[in-house]
Amino acid sequence: MITSMTGFGKSETQFDNKKIVVELRTLNSKNIDLNIRTPHSYREIESLIRKEVNNHLTRGKIDVSIFVDNSGLESSSKLNQEVIKGYMNQLRSIEPIDDLELLKIAVRLPDTLKSEKEDLDEQEKKAVVSLVVETIQKVNQHRASEGAVLEKDFISRLEELRHLLEEVIKIDPERTEKVREKLVAAVDHLKAEVDQNRFEQELIYYLEKYDITEEKVRLKNHIDYFFEIMNQQIPNGKKLGFIAQEMGREINTIGSKANHAGLQKIVVQMKDELEKVKEQLLNVL
């Protein structure tokens, strides 16, 4: 199962006279990087929100934003009547002015508004946390949907790697024979006496240096293992990344031992396909 690290979810609810909106966005990251933005009144439940996110989301850069739209007539800010009256009396003692003008001046002065912090209602706490959990579920659905697209791409590219490996297996005997023919021709060109037994030993040693049998077997095993891990029902992005690295090592070794134009061309194609797989793996959970 492939799950993407990229996801988005949005949920909203109505609580009394408030409209509460939760938005949650995730991007790729090696570890979990959580950032929470909430209204000041919800700071006391930030730890609960963080706990829910950590319980349901692993890895990725995670941004949680909570917005509150107070559509009611009540406001937590109240006029500080005593302060305003004090300002008006002081201004009146300086110069007699109409009360309406005094009021206009007084309300612009400091501390004329006071904020009354209300304790957060338990029901509202539960509503907000529940909304966060609902949003997390939407994000996970989005991640799974994105992951399904990535999985199809991986299957296509891994099957192409299998096909290219089959081409390598077909061309390898021809390559080995050509290397042997080149060495024999080079020795014949010397027109000198050669110890045939020693020559055969050196030839075998030289051909063994260019033998890619182990690399072909290991590359096939890595491709099979990639499919096996990808089909598991738990996120395994890091492990798939390690397997892709091992596949790259085998392909590079085949390329370094190729000594054959046709084989080298296939190696370039294999590297191209694998590089695209590695790029996509950066976004896999």
C-alpha positions as CSV (number, residue, x, y, z in Angstrom):
1,M,0.0,0.0,0.0
2,I,1.4,3.3,-1.1
3,T,0.4,6.4,0.9
4,S,1.4,9.9,-0.2
5,M,2.7,12.5,2.3
6,T,0.8,15.2,0.5
7,G,-2.8,15.8,1.7
8,F,-5.4,18.4,2.5
9,G,-8.6,18.3,4.6
10,K,-11.1,20.9,5.7
11,S,-14.1,20.6,8.1
12,E,-16.4,23.1,9.7
13,T,-19.1,23.1,12.3
14,Q,-21.5,25.4,14.1
15,F,-21.3,25.7,17.9
16,D,-23.7,28.2,19.5
17,N,-23.1,31.4,17.7
18,K,-19.7,30.4,16.3
19,K,-18.6,28.9,13.0
20,I,-15.5,26.8,13.6
21,V,-13.3,25.8,10.6
22,V,-10.3,23.4,10.7
23,E,-7.9,23.2,7.8
24,L,-5.1,20.6,7.8
25,R,-2.4,20.5,5.1
26,T,0.5,18.0,4.9
27,L,3.7,18.1,2.7
28,N,6.7,15.8,2.5
29,S,9.3,15.8,5.2
30,K,11.8,13.2,6.6
31,N,10.2,13.5,10.1
32,I,7.0,14.9,11.6
33,D,7.1,18.7,11.6
34,L,3.9,19.9,13.2
35,N,2.7,23.6,13.3
36,I,-0.6,24.5,14.9
37,R,-2.3,27.9,14.5
38,T,-5.4,28.5,16.8
39,P,-7.3,31.5,18.2
40,H,-6.0,32.6,21.6
41,S,-9.1,31.1,23.3
42,Y,-8.2,27.6,22.1
43,R,-4.6,27.6,23.3
44,E,-5.5,25.5,26.3
45,I,-6.6,22.6,24.1
46,E,-3.5,22.8,21.8
47,S,-2.0,19.8,23.6
48,L,-5.1,17.7,22.9
49,I,-5.0,18.7,19.2
50,R,-1.3,17.9,19.0
51,K,-2.0,14.5,20.6
52,E,-4.7,13.6,18.0
53,V,-2.4,14.7,15.1
54,N,0.5,12.6,16.4
55,N,-1.8,9.6,16.9
56,H,-3.2,9.6,13.4
57,L,-0.5,11.1,11.2
58,T,3.1,10.0,10.8
59,R,5.9,11.9,9.0
60,G,5.5,15.0,6.9
61,K,5.2,18.7,7.4
62,I,1.8,19.2,9.0
63,D,0.0,22.6,9.3
64,V,-3.1,22.8,11.4
65,S,-5.2,26.0,11.2
66,I,-8.3,26.7,13.2
67,F,-10.5,29.7,12.4
68,V,-13.5,31.0,14.4
69,D,-16.2,33.3,13.0
70,N,-18.3,34.8,15.8
71,S,-21.6,35.5,14.0
72,G,-23.5,36.4,17.2
73,L,-24.1,39.8,18.6
74,E,-22.1,39.2,21.8
75,S,-18.5,40.3,22.0
76,S,-15.8,39.5,24.5
77,S,-14.7,43.2,24.3
78,K,-16.8,45.6,26.4
79,L,-16.7,49.3,26.9
80,N,-14.9,50.3,30.1
81,Q,-17.5,52.8,31.2
82,E,-15.7,54.0,34.4
83,V,-12.5,54.8,32.4
84,I,-14.6,56.7,29.7
85,K,-16.4,58.7,32.3
86,G,-13.1,59.6,34.0
87,Y,-11.7,60.8,30.7
88,M,-14.8,62.9,30.1
89,N,-14.7,64.5,33.5
90,Q,-11.0,65.4,33.1
91,L,-11.6,66.9,29.6
92,R,-14.6,68.9,30.9
93,S,-12.5,70.4,33.7
94,I,-10.1,71.7,31.0
95,E,-12.6,73.2,28.7
96,P,-16.5,73.0,28.6
97,I,-17.4,70.9,25.6
98,D,-20.6,69.2,24.5
99,D,-21.0,65.7,26.0
100,L,-21.2,64.1,22.6
101,E,-17.9,65.6,21.5
102,L,-16.3,64.6,24.8
103,L,-17.5,61.0,24.2
104,K,-16.0,61.0,20.7
105,I,-12.6,62.1,22.1
106,A,-12.7,59.8,25.2
107,V,-13.4,56.5,23.3
108,R,-10.2,57.0,21.3
109,L,-8.1,57.2,24.4
110,P,-6.3,54.1,25.9
111,D,-8.0,51.4,28.0
112,T,-11.5,52.3,26.9
113,L,-12.2,48.7,25.8
114,K,-11.7,45.7,28.1
115,S,-11.6,42.1,27.1
116,E,-13.5,39.6,29.2
117,K,-11.8,36.2,28.9
118,E,-14.4,33.4,29.2
119,D,-13.5,29.9,30.3
120,L,-13.7,27.5,27.3
121,D,-16.8,25.4,27.6
122,E,-16.2,21.6,27.8
123,Q,-18.7,20.9,25.0
124,E,-16.9,23.4,22.8
125,K,-13.5,21.7,23.6
126,K,-15.0,18.3,22.5
127,A,-16.5,19.9,19.4
128,V,-13.1,21.4,18.3
129,V,-11.1,18.2,19.0
130,S,-13.8,16.1,17.2
131,L,-13.6,18.5,14.2
132,V,-9.8,18.1,14.1
133,V,-10.1,14.2,14.1
134,E,-12.7,14.5,11.3
135,T,-10.2,16.7,9.3
136,I,-7.4,14.2,9.9
137,Q,-9.6,11.4,8.4
138,K,-10.1,13.5,5.3
139,V,-6.4,14.1,5.0
140,N,-5.7,10.4,5.3
141,Q,-8.3,9.7,2.5
142,H,-6.6,12.3,0.3
143,R,-3.2,10.8,1.1
144,A,-4.5,7.3,0.2
145,S,-5.9,8.6,-3.1
146,E,-2.6,10.3,-4.0
147,G,-0.8,7.1,-3.0
148,A,-2.9,5.0,-5.4
149,V,-1.7,7.2,-8.3
150,L,1.9,6.8,-7.2
151,E,1.5,3.1,-6.9
152,K,0.4,2.7,-10.5
153,D,3.4,4.8,-11.6
154,F,5.7,2.5,-9.5
155,I,4.3,-0.6,-11.0
156,S,4.7,0.7,-14.5
157,R,8.3,1.7,-13.9
158,L,9.3,-1.4,-12.1
159,E,7.8,-3.6,-14.8
160,E,9.9,-1.6,-17.3
161,L,13.0,-2.3,-15.2
162,R,12.1,-6.0,-15.3
163,H,11.8,-5.8,-19.0
164,L,15.2,-4.0,-19.4
165,L,16.8,-6.6,-17.0
166,E,15.5,-9.4,-19.4
167,E,17.2,-7.5,-22.2
168,V,20.4,-7.5,-20.2
169,I,20.2,-11.2,-19.6
170,K,19.6,-11.9,-23.3
171,I,22.5,-9.7,-24.5
172,D,25.0,-10.9,-21.8
173,P,26.2,-14.1,-23.5
174,E,26.9,-12.2,-26.8
175,R,28.8,-9.6,-24.8
176,T,30.9,-12.2,-23.1
177,E,31.7,-13.9,-26.4
178,K,32.7,-10.6,-28.0
179,V,35.1,-9.8,-25.1
180,R,36.7,-13.3,-25.5
181,E,37.1,-12.8,-29.3
182,K,38.7,-9.4,-28.7
183,L,41.3,-10.8,-26.3
184,V,42.1,-13.8,-28.6
185,A,42.5,-11.5,-31.6
186,A,44.7,-9.2,-29.6
187,V,47.0,-12.1,-28.6
188,D,47.1,-13.4,-32.2
189,H,48.1,-10.0,-33.4
190,L,51.2,-10.1,-31.2
191,K,52.5,-13.0,-33.3
192,A,54.4,-14.4,-30.3
193,E,54.6,-17.7,-28.6
194,V,51.9,-17.9,-25.8
195,D,51.6,-20.5,-23.1
196,Q,48.0,-21.6,-23.8
197,N,47.3,-22.9,-20.3
198,R,48.5,-19.5,-18.8
199,F,46.5,-17.7,-21.5
200,E,43.3,-19.6,-20.6
201,Q,43.8,-18.8,-16.9
202,E,44.3,-15.1,-17.6
203,L,41.3,-15.1,-20.0
204,I,39.1,-16.7,-17.3
205,Y,40.3,-14.2,-14.7
206,Y,39.6,-11.3,-17.1
207,L,36.2,-12.5,-18.0
208,E,35.3,-13.0,-14.3
209,K,36.1,-9.3,-13.7
210,Y,33.4,-8.4,-16.3
211,D,30.9,-11.1,-15.2
212,I,27.6,-9.6,-14.1
213,T,25.7,-12.7,-13.1
214,E,25.5,-11.7,-9.4
215,E,24.4,-8.2,-10.3
216,K,21.6,-9.6,-12.5
217,V,20.4,-11.9,-9.7
218,R,20.5,-9.2,-7.0
219,L,18.7,-6.7,-9.2
220,K,15.9,-9.1,-9.9
221,N,15.6,-9.8,-6.1
222,H,15.5,-6.1,-5.3
223,I,12.7,-5.6,-7.9
224,D,10.7,-8.5,-6.4
225,Y,11.3,-7.2,-2.9
226,F,10.2,-3.7,-3.9
227,F,6.8,-5.1,-5.0
228,E,6.6,-7.2,-1.8
229,I,7.1,-4.2,0.5
230,M,4.8,-2.0,-1.6
231,N,2.0,-4.5,-1.2
232,Q,2.2,-4.5,2.6
233,Q,-0.7,-2.7,4.4
234,I,1.6,-0.3,6.4
235,P,3.5,2.8,5.2
236,N,7.0,1.8,4.1
237,G,8.3,4.8,2.2
238,K,11.7,4.8,3.9
239,K,12.3,1.0,3.3
240,L,11.3,1.4,-0.4
241,G,13.9,4.2,-0.6
242,F,16.6,1.9,0.7
243,I,15.6,-0.8,-1.8
244,A,15.8,1.8,-4.6
245,Q,19.3,2.7,-3.5
246,E,20.4,-0.9,-3.7
247,M,18.9,-1.3,-7.1
248,G,20.9,1.8,-8.2
249,R,24.1,0.2,-7.0
250,E,23.5,-3.0,-9.0
251,I,22.7,-1.0,-12.1
252,N,25.8,1.1,-11.7
253,T,28.0,-2.0,-11.3
254,I,26.5,-3.5,-14.5
255,G,27.2,-0.3,-16.3
256,S,30.9,-0.2,-15.1
257,K,31.4,-3.8,-16.2
258,A,29.4,-3.5,-19.5
259,N,32.2,-3.0,-22.1
260,H,29.4,-3.3,-24.6
261,A,27.6,-0.5,-26.4
262,G,24.2,-2.2,-26.5
263,L,24.4,-3.1,-22.8
264,Q,25.5,0.4,-21.9
265,K,22.5,1.8,-23.7
266,I,20.1,-0.4,-21.6
267,V,21.9,0.6,-18.4
268,V,21.2,4.3,-19.2
269,Q,17.5,3.5,-19.7
270,M,17.4,1.6,-16.4
271,K,19.0,4.6,-14.6
272,D,16.4,6.9,-16.1
273,E,13.5,4.8,-14.9
274,L,15.0,4.3,-11.4
275,E,15.7,8.0,-11.0
276,K,12.0,8.7,-11.6
277,V,11.1,6.1,-9.0
278,K,13.4,7.8,-6.5
279,E,11.9,11.2,-7.1
280,Q,8.4,9.9,-6.4
281,L,9.6,8.0,-3.3
282,L,10.4,11.4,-1.7
283,N,6.7,11.9,-1.4
284,V,5.8,8.4,0.0
285,L,4.9,8.0,3.6
